[in-house]
């Protein structure tokens, strides 16, 4: 069984020096079980749904996925001060979700969307690493609700994440630390197991 995880820096595993993030933890878990399951981490830091659309098909095809997990959307909800707008509009985001699903269905009917985590706004308004950018929980909530509604309408599994992390689970207000990645892994593990 091949599991493909598409996402951003949180999926990629930023700031978990112990095990390289929740996706790597998932891969390690299945390897320890000696199951015939390969987990591919296809997360790219900073990625949005628009970015992902440009590469999903070429990444998925050679890996022949049985299960595709999408863990993306928090960068879409990023607020850019210089343009006074969201990085990706909510309408474009909803269209992108439909396009991603359409492409994913070429490979498998087993598709999961992971919800968005909350941020510590005291550190993300503005971002410490890019002062033109901010992450507001109210925007993240709108995008998270859009993912949830999209999954409901398309009878897809949606893994709620907005209640998983606390501020002390975050390194810089946005990215989970080792403890945070462990919590995300523990929420996602049983969902992925249910597809075996």
VOGU-3710 file (C-alpha; in Angstrom, 3 decimals, decimal comma):
1> xxxxxxxxxx> 0,000/0,000/0,000  1,373/3,415/-0,992  0,319/6,443/1,042  1,088/9,885/-0,413  0,969/12,922/1,858  0,799/16,273/0,068  1,182/19,404/2,131  3,183/22,351/3,406  5,975/22,809/5,974  3,884/21,234/8,742
11> xxxxxxxxxx> 3,475/18,068/6,667  7,124/18,317/5,588  8,081/18,134/9,266  9,628/21,482/10,125  10,875/21,855/13,721  10,722/18,226/14,806  14,435/17,368/15,175  13,599/14,105/16,933  11,641/12,364/14,170  11,180/14,824/11,314
21> xxxxxxxxxx> 7,473/15,555/11,715  4,157/13,727/11,827  4,444/12,228/8,332  7,848/10,702/9,080  6,443/9,435/12,383  3,669/7,767/10,382  6,193/6,138/8,053  8,299/4,961/11,004  5,213/3,558/12,716  4,224/1,437/9,719
31> xxxxxxxxxx> 7,823/0,262/9,221  7,921/-0,896/12,847  4,670/-2,811/12,273  6,382/-4,514/9,332  3,324/-3,780/7,217  3,682/-3,549/3,464  2,955/0,186/3,615  5,116/2,923/2,135  4,505/6,506/3,219  5,777/9,250/0,899
41> xxxxxxxxxx> 6,229/12,719/2,375  5,485/15,145/-0,449  5,216/18,251/1,687  6,888/21,477/0,526  7,357/24,442/2,891  5,315/27,500/1,954  3,089/25,612/-0,469  -0,501/26,579/-1,242  -3,216/24,586/-3,019  -2,449/26,577/-6,179
51> xxxxxxxxxx> 1,206/25,497/-5,997  0,225/21,884/-5,354  -1,998/21,754/-8,431  1,092/22,307/-10,581  2,829/19,139/-9,350  0,321/16,687/-7,895  -0,160/14,599/-11,014  3,527/14,232/-11,846  4,295/13,337/-8,195  1,443/10,851/-7,829
61> xxxxxxxxxx> 1,703/8,920/-11,087  5,010/7,068/-10,539  4,157/6,263/-6,899  0,820/4,546/-7,678  -0,998/5,735/-4,533  -3,600/3,668/-2,729  -4,307/6,488/-0,275  -3,776/10,224/-0,763  -3,695/12,559/2,234  -3,960/16,314/1,727
71> xxxxxxxxxx> -2,596/18,430/4,592  -2,653/21,867/3,032  -4,424/25,202/3,301  -2,822/27,207/6,104  -0,609/29,127/3,658  -3,640/29,839/1,464  -5,121/31,597/4,523  -2,017/33,737/5,011  -2,704/37,483/5,051  -0,335/39,688/3,011
81> xxxxxxxxxx> -0,194/43,239/4,362  1,241/44,858/1,200  -1,711/43,662/-0,888  -4,186/43,862/2,025  -5,558/40,481/0,996  -5,349/36,755/1,582  -2,679/34,857/-0,314  -5,386/32,749/-1,989  -9,012/33,879/-2,013  -11,549/31,589/-0,373
91> xxxxxxxxxx> -13,271/31,135/-3,764  -10,058/30,106/-5,494  -9,279/27,829/-2,553  -12,625/26,040/-2,907  -12,038/25,638/-6,657  -8,557/24,282/-5,961  -9,934/21,678/-3,550  -12,276/20,435/-6,294  -9,415/20,278/-8,809  -7,153/18,436/-6,369
101> xxxxxxxxxx> -9,894/15,901/-5,698  -10,512/15,405/-9,411  -6,819/14,675/-10,009  -6,494/12,454/-6,933  -9,480/10,362/-8,060  -7,531/9,376/-11,190  -5,338/7,332/-8,867  -7,487/6,242/-5,910  -10,881/6,648/-4,239  -9,183/6,670/-0,825
111> xxxxxxxxxx> -8,644/10,369/-0,137  -8,295/12,161/3,200  -8,121/15,861/4,011  -6,406/16,991/7,205  -7,857/20,066/8,873  -5,862/23,153/9,773  -4,162/23,793/13,096  -4,583/27,012/15,060  -1,765/29,514/15,552  -0,432/31,656/18,399
121> xxxxxxxxxx> -1,393/35,070/17,036  1,012/36,861/19,390  3,787/35,428/17,191  2,080/35,325/13,779  0,727/38,892/13,510  3,023/39,639/11,840  5,210/36,589/11,208  8,592/36,849/12,898  10,291/35,598/9,734  8,363/37,728/7,217
131> xxxxxxxxxx> 6,862/40,959/8,517  4,594/41,443/5,500  2,791/38,170/6,283  0,384/37,263/9,078  -1,678/34,259/10,128  -5,017/35,050/11,814  -7,044/32,265/13,421  -10,285/33,758/12,052  -8,972/33,310/8,474  -7,613/29,846/9,210
141> xxxxxxxxxx> -11,021/28,914/10,645  -12,782/30,012/7,425  -10,478/27,880/5,277  -10,722/24,958/7,691  -14,515/25,132/7,574  -14,340/25,221/3,766  -12,298/21,991/3,797  -14,734/20,365/6,225  -17,762/21,361/4,133  -16,033/20,195/0,950
151> xxxxxxxxxx> -15,329/16,794/2,523  -18,907/16,517/3,765  -20,298/17,300/0,305  -17,981/14,783/-1,364  -18,225/12,078/1,323  -14,522/12,289/2,121  -12,763/11,677/5,413  -11,902/14,942/7,185  -9,481/14,838/10,119  -10,256/17,737/12,438
161> xxxxxxxxxx> -7,102/19,433/13,775  -8,276/22,761/15,188  -8,415/21,374/18,739  -5,133/19,454/18,755  -2,430/22,054/19,381  -1,978/24,572/22,174  0,403/27,521/22,065  3,113/25,560/23,884  3,009/22,972/21,064  4,224/25,620/18,599
171> xxxxxxxxxx> 7,799/26,740/17,933  7,161/30,096/16,261  3,420/30,484/16,596  2,747/28,496/13,405  4,897/25,361/13,213  4,468/22,504/15,692  7,378/21,440/17,859  8,165/17,770/18,550  5,279/17,574/21,031  2,903/19,142/18,497
181> xxxxxxxxxx> 3,919/16,791/15,688  3,372/13,843/18,052  -0,174/15,033/18,756  -0,936/15,418/15,028  0,488/11,942/14,350  -1,668/10,425/17,100  -4,790/12,002/15,560  -3,982/10,829/12,010  -2,628/7,335/12,730  -5,988/5,605/13,401
191> xxxxxx> -7,509/7,250/10,329  -4,779/5,907/8,057  -5,019/2,481/9,707  -8,728/2,368/8,899  -7,864/2,363/5,165  -5,692/-0,775/5,356
//
